[in-house]
Amino acid sequence: MGRITARRPVVRIRGSHESSRPDTLVVEEPLEIRVNGSALAVTMRTPGHDVELAHGFLLTEGVISGRDDIAVARYCDGVDDEGQNTYNVLDVTLAAGVAPPEPGVERNFYTTSSCGVCGKGSLDAVRLKSRFSPAGDDVRVEASVLATMPGTLRESQKVFDSTGGLHAAGLFDADGTMLALREDVGRHNAVDKIVGWAASQDRIPAGGTVLMVSGRASFELAQKAVMAGIPVLAAVSAPSSLAVDLADESGLTVVGFLRGENMNLYSHTHRVTR
């Protein structure tokens, strides 16, 4: 596996004082995901939990419904200038009887770390029908419990402490217990890794859970929550209008601007109890 952090020289200016020293940066490298030997997508990610990332990506794109749909995932040969394996190409072999990805899933060009849906042919290609709709999930979460989640998420971001350059996604039980946390330079990758973790634990659909993200709640993150059967998406920043539209239609609760005891409830507000 590649490195998660790297050291680079930096000139630090603090008022009238200037100094030179190495700084720790988060690593960003491409990961090519192949299915049955054919290239499907390239995403710029932080190395680590790549198999979870591939599982989560395939599940939220509607290719698979759980870990049993994948026979094996393995890194392909690929070396750098020094002859070391880059671990930047992952080939996923689908289980017998699982249909290959539809043409609309294939990305026309690489996915950047800030935009997970670049290269989609149309918005309709993103509006996938979930096999695990959260609409019927009757989970209830106390507002006071939601208020603890951003702090728990931040305290668990070990790589962020040294780099300051990572997004985080955490999956919580309704009582505030954090089940898993993943960090990545791309917010959509962090969520895919969480969904991949849930798939590896046979927790798809992920009913009764809250997906907490460290940034904004974009349409794609809402879509990933819906595809995984997660009933509540909470973010420390704002949701987009399209994310709320999707949430209204699909039965997803969206919580935005979750900061301490303050929060905005945008959809299916009955799940948050006061």
Phi and psi in degrees as GROMACS dihedral restraints (atoms count N, CA, C in turn):
[ dihedral_restraints ]
;  ai    aj    ak    al  type     phi  dphi    fc
    3     4     5     6     1   -71.2    20    10
    4     5     6     7     1   170.7    20    10
    6     7     8     9     1   -72.2    20    10
    7     8     9    10     1   149.2    20    10
    9    10    11    12     1   -90.3    20    10
   10    11    12    13     1   -32.4    20    10
   12    13    14    15     1  -127.4    20    10
   13    14    15    16     1   160.1    20    10
   15    16    17    18     1  -140.9    20    10
   16    17    18    19     1   154.0    20    10
   18    19    20    21     1  -104.1    20    10
   19    20    21    22     1   134.1    20    10
   21    22    23    24     1  -137.9    20    10
   22    23    24    25     1   146.7    20    10
   24    25    26    27     1   -69.8    20    10
   25    26    27    28     1   144.9    20    10
   27    28    29    30     1  -146.0    20    10
   28    29    30    31     1   144.3    20    10
   30    31    32    33     1   -99.1    20    10
   31    32    33    34     1   119.6    20    10
   33    34    35    36     1  -100.3    20    10
   34    35    36    37     1   126.8    20    10
   36    37    38    39     1  -114.8    20    10
   37    38    39    40     1   120.1    20    10
   39    40    41    42     1  -126.5    20    10
   40    41    42    43     1    91.9    20    10
   42    43    44    45     1    67.5    20    10
   43    44    45    46     1  -122.0    20    10
   45    46    47    48     1   -91.4    20    10
   46    47    48    49     1    -0.8    20    10
   48    49    50    51     1   -99.3    20    10
   49    50    51    52     1   134.8    20    10
   51    52    53    54     1  -128.5    20    10
   52    53    54    55     1   137.6    20    10
   54    55    56    57     1  -147.6    20    10
   55    56    57    58     1   157.7    20    10
   57    58    59    60     1  -114.1    20    10
   58    59    60    61     1   134.2    20    10
   60    61    62    63     1  -163.6    20    10
   61    62    63    64     1   160.5    20    10
   63    64    65    66     1   -77.0    20    10
   64    65    66    67     1   148.9    20    10
   66    67    68    69     1  -125.9    20    10
   67    68    69    70     1   152.5    20    10
   69    70    71    72     1   -96.1    20    10
   70    71    72    73     1   124.8    20    10
   72    73    74    75     1  -118.2    20    10
   73    74    75    76     1   151.6    20    10
   75    76    77    78     1   -76.9    20    10
   76    77    78    79     1   139.4    20    10
   78    79    80    81     1   -80.4    20    10
   79    80    81    82     1   136.5    20    10
   81    82    83    84     1  -125.4    20    10
   82    83    84    85     1   118.9    20    10
   84    85    86    87     1  -138.7    20    10
   85    86    87    88     1   154.6    20    10
   87    88    89    90     1   -76.2    20    10
   88    89    90    91     1   145.6    20    10
   90    91    92    93     1  -123.9    20    10
   91    92    93    94     1   118.8    20    10
   93    94    95    96     1   -92.3    20    10
   94    95    96    97     1   122.9    20    10
   96    97    98    99     1  -100.1    20    10
   97    98    99   100     1   122.0    20    10
   99   100   101   102     1  -111.8    20    10
  100   101   102   103     1   148.1    20    10
  102   103   104   105     1  -123.4    20    10
  103   104   105   106     1   120.7    20    10
  105   106   107   108     1    53.6    20    10
  106   107   108   109     1    36.9    20    10
  108   109   110   111     1    88.6    20    10
  109   110   111   112     1    -7.5    20    10
  111   112   113   114     1  -105.4    20    10
  112   113   114   115     1   134.5    20    10
  114   115   116   117     1   -63.5    20    10
  115   116   117   118     1   133.2    20    10
  117   118   119   120     1  -115.1    20    10
  118   119   120   121     1   -45.0    20    10
  120   121   122   123     1  -159.0    20    10
  121   122   123   124     1   155.1    20    10
  123   124   125   126     1  -125.4    20    10
  124   125   126   127     1   127.6    20    10
  126   127   128   129     1  -126.9    20    10
  127   128   129   130     1   143.4    20    10
  129   130   131   132     1   -86.4    20    10
  130   131   132   133     1   116.9    20    10
  132   133   134   135     1  -138.1    20    10
  133   134   135   136     1   168.3    20    10
  135   136   137   138     1   -87.6    20    10
  136   137   138   139     1   123.5    20    10
  138   139   140   141     1   -55.4    20    10
  139   140   141   142     1   144.8    20    10
  141   142   143   144     1   126.2    20    10
  142   143   144   145     1   135.8    20    10
  144   145   146   147     1    55.9    20    10
  145   146   147   148     1    38.6    20    10
  147   148   149   150     1   -65.9    20    10
  148   149   150   151     1   -35.6    20    10
  150   151   152   153     1   -66.4    20    10
  151   152   153   154     1   -41.0    20    10
  153   154   155   156     1   -61.3    20    10
  154   155   156   157     1   -41.9    20    10
  156   157   158   159     1   -59.1    20    10
  157   158   159   160     1   -45.7    20    10
  159   160   161   162     1   -65.8    20    10
  160   161   162   163     1   -43.7    20    10
  162   163   164   165     1   -59.3    20    10
  163   164   165   166     1   -47.5    20    10
  165   166   167   168     1   -65.0    20    10
  166   167   168   169     1   -41.0    20    10
  168   169   170   171     1   -61.9    20    10
  169   170   171   172     1   -46.7    20    10
  171   172   173   174     1   -66.7    20    10
  172   173   174   175     1   -35.2    20    10
  174   175   176   177     1   -71.0    20    10
  175   176   177   178     1   -44.1    20    10
  177   178   179   180     1   -74.7    20    10
  178   179   180   181     1   -13.6    20    10
  180   181   182   183     1   -93.1    20    10
  181   182   183   184     1     0.4    20    10
  183   184   185   186     1    83.2    20    10
  184   185   186   187     1    11.4    20    10
  186   187   188   189     1   -78.1    20    10
  187   188   189   190     1   -41.3    20    10
  189   190   191   192     1  -125.2    20    10
  190   191   192   193     1   165.8    20    10
  192   193   194   195     1  -118.5    20    10
  193   194   195   196     1    -4.9    20    10
  195   196   197   198     1   177.3    20    10
  196   197   198   199     1   178.4    20    10
  198   199   200   201     1   -66.6    20    10
  199   200   201   202     1   -25.3    20    10
  201   202   203   204     1   -69.3    20    10
  202   203   204   205     1   -13.1    20    10
  204   205   206   207     1   -81.4    20    10
  205   206   207   208     1    -5.0    20    10
  207   208   209   210     1  -115.2    20    10
  208   209   210   211     1   126.8    20    10
  210   211   212   213     1   -81.0    20    10
  211   212   213   214     1   -46.6    20    10
  213   214   215   216     1  -159.5    20    10
  214   215   216   217     1   150.0    20    10
  216   217   218   219     1  -130.1    20    10
  217   218   219   220     1   127.8    20    10
  219   220   221   222     1  -144.8    20    10
  220   221   222   223     1   150.1    20    10
  222   223   224   225     1   -74.9    20    10
  223   224   225   226     1   141.2    20    10
  225   226   227   228     1   -91.9    20    10
  226   227   228   229     1   161.3    20    10
  228   229   230   231     1   -65.3    20    10
  229   230   231   232     1   133.3    20    10
  231   232   233   234     1  -169.5    20    10
  232   233   234   235     1   121.9    20    10
  234   235   236   237     1  -121.7    20    10
  235   236   237   238     1   154.3    20    10
  237   238   239   240     1   -90.7    20    10
  238   239   240   241     1  -169.0    20    10
  240   241   242   243     1   -64.9    20    10
  241   242   243   244     1   -21.1    20    10
  243   244   245   246     1   -97.7    20    10
  244   245   246   247     1     6.1    20    10
  246   247   248   249     1    82.2    20    10
  247   248   249   250     1    10.4    20    10
  249   250   251   252     1   -90.5    20    10
  250   251   252   253     1   143.3    20    10
  252   253   254   255     1   -64.6    20    10
  253   254   255   256     1   130.2    20    10
  255   256   257   258     1   -83.2    20    10
  256   257   258   259     1   -19.2    20    10
  258   259   260   261     1    53.0    20    10
  259   260   261   262     1    40.3    20    10
  261   262   263   264     1  -112.9    20    10
  262   263   264   265     1     8.8    20    10
  264   265   266   267     1  -131.6    20    10
  265   266   267   268     1   120.7    20    10
  267   268   269   270     1  -121.6    20    10
  268   269   270   271     1   124.0    20    10
  270   271   272   273     1  -106.6    20    10
  271   272   273   274     1   124.8    20    10
  273   274   275   276     1  -107.5    20    10
  274   275   276   277     1   124.7    20    10
  276   277   278   279     1  -100.3    20    10
  277   278   279   280     1   121.7    20    10
  279   280   281   282     1   -75.3    20    10
  280   281   282   283     1   150.3    20    10
  282   283   284   285     1   -67.2    20    10
  283   284   285   286     1   159.0    20    10
  285   286   287   288     1   -58.2    20    10
  286   287   288   289     1   133.6    20    10
  288   289   290   291     1    90.6    20    10
  289   290   291   292     1    -9.6    20    10
  291   292   293   294     1   -85.4    20    10
  292   293   294   295     1   126.0    20    10
  294   295   296   297     1   -68.5    20    10
  295   296   297   298     1   142.5    20    10
  297   298   299   300     1   -67.1    20    10
  298   299   300   301     1   166.0    20    10
  300   301   302   303     1   -59.8    20    10
  301   302   303   304     1   144.7    20    10
  303   304   305   306     1   -71.0    20    10
  304   305   306   307     1   155.7    20    10
  306   307   308   309     1   -56.0    20    10
  307   308   309   310     1   -31.1    20    10
  309   310   311   312     1   -68.1    20    10
  310   311   312   313     1   -17.5    20    10
  312   313   314   315     1   -76.9    20    10
  313   314   315   316     1   -28.3    20    10
  315   316   317   318     1   -65.7    20    10
  316   317   318   319     1   133.3    20    10
  318   319   320   321     1   -82.6    20    10
  319   320   321   322     1   137.3    20    10
  321   322   323   324     1   -74.8    20    10
  322   323   324   325     1   -27.7    20    10
  324   325   326   327     1  -151.3    20    10
  325   326   327   328     1   174.3    20    10
  327   328   329   330     1   -65.0    20    10
  328   329   330   331     1   150.9    20    10
  330   331   332   333     1   -85.9    20    10
  331   332   333   334     1   127.7    20    10
  333   334   335   336     1   -83.5    20    10
  334   335   336   337     1   165.0    20    10
  336   337   338   339     1   -71.2    20    10
  337   338   339   340     1   -14.8    20    10
  339   340   341   342     1  -102.7    20    10
  340   341   342   343     1   -13.6    20    10
  342   343   344   345     1  -137.1    20    10
  343   344   345   346     1   103.3    20    10
  345   346   347   348     1   -79.7    20    10
  346   347   348   349     1   -11.1    20    10
  348   349   350   351     1  -112.8    20    10
  349   350   351   352     1     8.7    20    10
  351   352   353   354     1   -59.9    20    10
  352   353   354   355     1   137.2    20    10
  354   355   356   357     1    94.5    20    10
  355   356   357   358     1    -6.6    20    10
  357   358   359   360     1   -66.6    20    10
  358   359   360   361     1   141.3    20    10
  360   361   362   363     1   -64.4    20    10
  361   362   363   364     1   -35.9    20    10
  363   364   365   366     1  -164.4    20    10
  364   365   366   367     1   166.8    20    10
  366   367   368   369     1   -62.2    20    10
  367   368   369   370     1   -31.4    20    10
  369   370   371   372     1   -61.3    20    10
  370   371   372   373     1   -30.0    20    10
  372   373   374   375     1   -69.6    20    10
  373   374   375   376     1   -21.6    20    10
  375   376   377   378     1   -88.3    20    10
  376   377   378   379     1   -29.5    20    10
  378   379   380   381     1   -76.7    20    10
  379   380   381   382     1    71.0    20    10
  381   382   383   384     1   -81.8    20    10
  382   383   384   385     1   147.4    20    10
  384   385   386   387     1   -81.7    20    10
  385   386   387   388     1   120.1    20    10
  387   388   389   390     1   -74.4    20    10
  388   389   390   391     1   141.7    20    10
  390   391   392   393     1   -82.6    20    10
  391   392   393   394     1   -10.6    20    10
  393   394   395   396     1  -130.7    20    10
  394   395   396   397     1    64.2    20    10
  396   397   398   399     1   -59.5    20    10
  397   398   399   400     1   133.2    20    10
  399   400   401   402     1   -80.6    20    10
  400   401   402   403     1     1.0    20    10
  402   403   404   405     1   -57.5    20    10
  403   404   405   406     1   -37.0    20    10
  405   406   407   408     1   -90.0    20    10
  406   407   408   409     1     4.4    20    10
  408   409   410   411     1   -74.9    20    10
  409   410   411   412     1   121.4    20    10
  411   412   413   414     1   -97.9    20    10
  412   413   414   415     1    21.0    20    10
  414   415   416   417     1   -61.7    20    10
  415   416   417   418     1   147.0    20    10
  417   418   419   420     1  -126.2    20    10
  418   419   420   421     1   137.9    20    10
  420   421   422   423     1  -126.8    20    10
  421   422   423   424     1   127.6    20    10
  423   424   425   426     1   -68.3    20    10
  424   425   426   427     1   138.9    20    10
  426   427   428   429     1   -57.9    20    10
  427   428   429   430     1   -36.0    20    10
  429   430   431   432     1   -66.4    20    10
  430   431   432   433     1   -30.2    20    10
  432   433   434   435     1   -73.6    20    10
  433   434   435   436     1   -43.3    20    10
  435   436   437   438     1   -56.5    20    10
  436   437   438   439     1   -37.7    20    10
  438   439   440   441     1   -61.9    20    10
  439   440   441   442     1   -24.0    20    10
  441   442   443   444     1   -84.4    20    10
  442   443   444   445     1   -16.0    20    10
  444   445   446   447     1   -69.4    20    10
  445   446   447   448     1   -42.6    20    10
  447   448   449   450     1   -58.8    20    10
  448   449   450   451     1   -40.2    20    10
  450   451   452   453     1   -66.0    20    10
  451   452   453   454     1   -41.9    20    10
  453   454   455   456     1   -62.6    20    10
  454   455   456   457     1   -42.2    20    10
  456   457   458   459     1   -61.6    20    10
  457   458   459   460     1   -48.6    20    10
  459   460   461   462     1   -64.5    20    10
  460   461   462   463     1   -41.5    20    10
  462   463   464   465     1   -64.4    20    10
  463   464   465   466     1   -23.0    20    10
  465   466   467   468     1   -94.6    20    10
  466   467   468   469     1    -1.2    20    10
  468   469   470   471     1   -84.0    20    10
  469   470   471   472     1    85.7    20    10
  471   472   473   474     1   -70.4    20    10
  472   473   474   475     1   -41.6    20    10
  474   475   476   477     1   -73.6    20    10
  475   476   477   478     1   -32.6    20    10
  477   478   479   480     1   -60.6    20    10
  478   479   480   481     1   -35.8    20    10
  480   481   482   483     1   -57.9    20    10
  481   482   483   484     1   -34.3    20    10
  483   484   485   486     1   -95.3    20    10
  484   485   486   487     1   -16.3    20    10
  486   487   488   489     1  -120.7    20    10
  487   488   489   490     1   -32.9    20    10
  489   490   491   492     1    67.0    20    10
  490   491   492   493     1    17.1    20    10
  492   493   494   495     1  -127.7    20    10
  493   494   495   496     1    30.7    20    10
  495   496   497   498     1  -128.2    20    10
  496   497   498   499     1   146.0    20    10
  498   499   500   501     1   -88.6    20    10
  499   500   501   502     1   158.2    20    10
  501   502   503   504     1  -134.4    20    10
  502   503   504   505     1   149.6    20    10
  504   505   506   507     1  -135.6    20    10
  505   506   507   508     1   135.8    20    10
  507   508   509   510     1  -130.9    20    10
  508   509   510   511     1   145.1    20    10
  510   511   512   513     1  -108.4    20    10
  511   512   513   514     1   125.9    20    10
  513   514   515   516     1  -120.6    20    10
  514   515   516   517     1   148.5    20    10
  516   517   518   519     1   -76.6    20    10
  517   518   519   520     1   165.6    20    10
  519   520   521   522     1   -65.4    20    10
  520   521   522   523     1   -17.6    20    10
  522   523   524   525     1   -89.1    20    10
  523   524   525   526     1     3.5    20    10
  525   526   527   528     1    94.9    20    10
  526   527   528   529     1     0.7    20    10
  528   529   530   531     1   -73.9    20    10
  529   530   531   532     1   125.9    20    10
  531   532   533   534     1   -82.3    20    10
  532   533   534   535     1   122.9    20    10
  534   535   536   537     1   -86.1    20    10
  535   536   537   538     1   -37.9    20    10
  537   538   539   540     1  -161.8    20    10
  538   539   540   541     1   152.8    20    10
  540   541   542   543     1  -137.4    20    10
  541   542   543   544     1   139.4    20    10
  543   544   545   546     1  -135.4    20    10
  544   545   546   547     1   142.2    20    10
  546   547   548   549     1  -115.4    20    10
  547   548   549   550     1   147.6    20    10
  549   550   551   552     1  -163.5    20    10
  550   551   552   553     1   155.5    20    10
  552   553   554   555     1   -66.8    20    10
  553   554   555   556     1   -22.5    20    10
  555   556   557   558     1  -108.4    20    10
  556   557   558   559     1   129.0    20    10
  558   559   560   561     1   -63.8    20    10
  559   560   561   562     1   -36.0    20    10
  561   562   563   564     1   -70.2    20    10
  562   563   564   565     1   -31.8    20    10
  564   565   566   567     1   -66.8    20    10
  565   566   567   568     1   -40.8    20    10
  567   568   569   570     1   -60.0    20    10
  568   569   570   571     1   -40.9    20    10
  570   571   572   573     1   -69.4    20    10
  571   572   573   574     1   -41.3    20    10
  573   574   575   576     1   -59.4    20    10
  574   575   576   577     1   -38.6    20    10
  576   577   578   579     1   -65.3    20    10
  577   578   579   580     1   -38.1    20    10
  579   580   581   582     1   -65.2    20    10
  580   581   582   583     1   -45.3    20    10
  582   583   584   585     1   -63.7    20    10
  583   584   585   586     1   -39.2    20    10
  585   586   587   588     1   -63.5    20    10
  586   587   588   589     1   -37.6    20    10
  588   589   590   591     1   -62.4    20    10
  589   590   591   592     1   -46.1    20    10
  591   592   593   594     1   -60.1    20    10
  592   593   594   595     1   -40.4    20    10
  594   595   596   597     1   -63.3    20    10
  595   596   597   598     1   -41.1    20    10
  597   598   599   600     1   -66.4    20    10
  598   599   600   601     1   -23.1    20    10
  600   601   602   603     1   -97.5    20    10
  601   602   603   604     1    10.1    20    10
  603   604   605   606     1    56.7    20    10
  604   605   606   607     1    40.2    20    10
  606   607   608   609     1  -110.7    20    10
  607   608   609   610     1    25.6    20    10
  609   610   611   612     1  -108.2    20    10
  610   611   612   613     1   123.7    20    10
  612   613   614   615     1   -70.6    20    10
  613   614   615   616     1   145.9    20    10
  615   616   617   618     1   -89.3    20    10
  616   617   618   619     1    60.2    20    10
  618   619   620   621     1   -65.8    20    10
  619   620   621   622     1   151.1    20    10
  621   622   623   624     1    72.9    20    10
  622   623   624   625     1    19.3    20    10
  624   625   626   627     1  -120.1    20    10
  625   626   627   628     1   166.7    20    10
  627   628   629   630     1  -122.7    20    10
  628   629   630   631     1   127.7    20    10
  630   631   632   633     1   -94.8    20    10
  631   632   633   634     1   114.7    20    10
  633   634   635   636     1  -105.6    20    10
  634   635   636   637     1   126.6    20    10
  636   637   638   639     1  -121.3    20    10
  637   638   639   640     1   151.7    20    10
  639   640   641   642     1   -84.7    20    10
  640   641   642   643     1    -9.2    20    10
  642   643   644   645     1  -120.3    20    10
  643   644   645   646     1  -133.4    20    10
  645   646   647   648     1   -91.9    20    10
  646   647   648   649     1   165.1    20    10
  648   649   650   651     1  -103.3    20    10
  649   650   651   652     1    93.2    20    10
  651   652   653   654     1   -81.6    20    10
  652   653   654   655     1   170.5    20    10
  654   655   656   657     1   -57.1    20    10
  655   656   657   658     1   -42.4    20    10
  657   658   659   660     1   -66.2    20    10
  658   659   660   661     1   -37.4    20    10
  660   661   662   663     1   -67.6    20    10
  661   662   663   664     1   -37.9    20    10
  663   664   665   666     1   -62.9    20    10
  664   665   666   667     1   -42.0    20    10
  666   667   668   669     1   -61.5    20    10
  667   668   669   670     1   -42.5    20    10
  669   670   671   672     1   -63.8    20    10
  670   671   672   673     1   -40.1    20    10
  672   673   674   675     1   -62.1    20    10
  673   674   675   676     1   -44.8    20    10
  675   676   677   678     1   -62.4    20    10
  676   677   678   679     1   -44.5    20    10
  678   679   680   681     1   -62.9    20    10
  679   680   681   682     1   -29.0    20    10
  681   682   683   684     1   -92.3    20    10
  682   683   684   685     1    -1.2    20    10
  684   685   686   687     1    73.7    20    10
  685   686   687   688     1    25.6    20    10
  687   688   689   690     1   -84.7    20    10
  688   689   690   691     1   125.9    20    10
  690   691   692   693     1   -84.0    20    10
  691   692   693   694     1   -20.4    20    10
  693   694   695   696     1  -132.4    20    10
  694   695   696   697     1   128.5    20    10
  696   697   698   699     1  -116.4    20    10
  697   698   699   700     1   122.0    20    10
  699   700   701   702     1  -121.5    20    10
  700   701   702   703     1   141.6    20    10
  702   703   704   705     1  -139.9    20    10
  703   704   705   706     1   150.4    20    10
  705   706   707   708     1   -79.4    20    10
  706   707   708   709     1   -14.1    20    10
  708   709   710   711     1  -119.6    20    10
  709   710   711   712     1  -160.1    20    10
  711   712   713   714     1   -85.7    20    10
  712   713   714   715     1   152.0    20    10
  714   715   716   717     1   -87.6    20    10
  715   716   717   718     1   163.1    20    10
  717   718   719   720     1   -89.6    20    10
  718   719   720   721     1   162.5    20    10
  720   721   722   723     1   -62.7    20    10
  721   722   723   724     1   -37.5    20    10
  723   724   725   726     1   -69.3    20    10
  724   725   726   727     1   -34.0    20    10
  726   727   728   729     1   -63.5    20    10
  727   728   729   730     1   -41.3    20    10
  729   730   731   732     1   -70.0    20    10
  730   731   732   733     1   -37.4    20    10
  732   733   734   735     1   -60.0    20    10
  733   734   735   736     1   -46.4    20    10
  735   736   737   738     1   -63.2    20    10
  736   737   738   739     1   -41.3    20    10
  738   739   740   741     1   -62.4    20    10
  739   740   741   742     1   -43.3    20    10
  741   742   743   744     1   -58.0    20    10
  742   743   744   745     1   -44.2    20    10
  744   745   746   747     1   -71.5    20    10
  745   746   747   748     1   -32.7    20    10
  747   748   749   750     1  -102.3    20    10
  748   749   750   751     1    -8.7    20    10
  750   751   752   753     1    90.1    20    10
  751   752   753   754     1    20.2    20    10
  753   754   755   756     1   -92.5    20    10
  754   755   756   757     1   134.0    20    10
  756   757   758   759     1   -86.8    20    10
  757   758   759   760     1   126.4    20    10
  759   760   761   762     1  -113.9    20    10
  760   761   762   763     1   125.6    20    10
  762   763   764   765     1  -116.0    20    10
  763   764   765   766     1   125.2    20    10
  765   766   767   768     1  -120.6    20    10
  766   767   768   769     1   165.7    20    10
  768   769   770   771     1    49.9    20    10
  769   770   771   772     1    44.6    20    10
  771   772   773   774     1   -80.3    20    10
  772   773   774   775     1   100.4    20    10
  774   775   776   777     1  -139.5    20    10
  775   776   777   778     1   104.3    20    10
  777   778   779   780     1    65.8    20    10
  778   779   780   781     1  -133.3    20    10
  780   781   782   783     1   -87.0    20    10
  781   782   783   784     1     0.9    20    10
  783   784   785   786     1   -96.9    20    10
  784   785   786   787     1   140.0    20    10
  786   787   788   789     1  -165.4    20    10
  787   788   789   790     1   157.7    20    10
  789   790   791   792     1  -114.0    20    10
  790   791   792   793     1   133.4    20    10
  792   793   794   795     1  -105.1    20    10
  793   794   795   796     1   121.5    20    10
  795   796   797   798     1  -105.6    20    10
  796   797   798   799     1   -24.4    20    10
  798   799   800   801     1  -155.9    20    10
  799   800   801   802     1   147.5    20    10
  801   802   803   804     1    43.9    20    10
  802   803   804   805     1    57.1    20    10
  804   805   806   807     1   -70.1    20    10
  805   806   807   808     1   -11.8    20    10
  807   808   809   810     1   -63.2    20    10
  808   809   810   811     1   -19.9    20    10
  810   811   812   813     1   -75.9    20    10
  811   812   813   814     1   -17.8    20    10
  813   814   815   816     1   -99.7    20    10
  814   815   816   817     1   115.4    20    10
  816   817   818   819     1  -101.3    20    10
  817   818   819   820     1   145.8    20    10
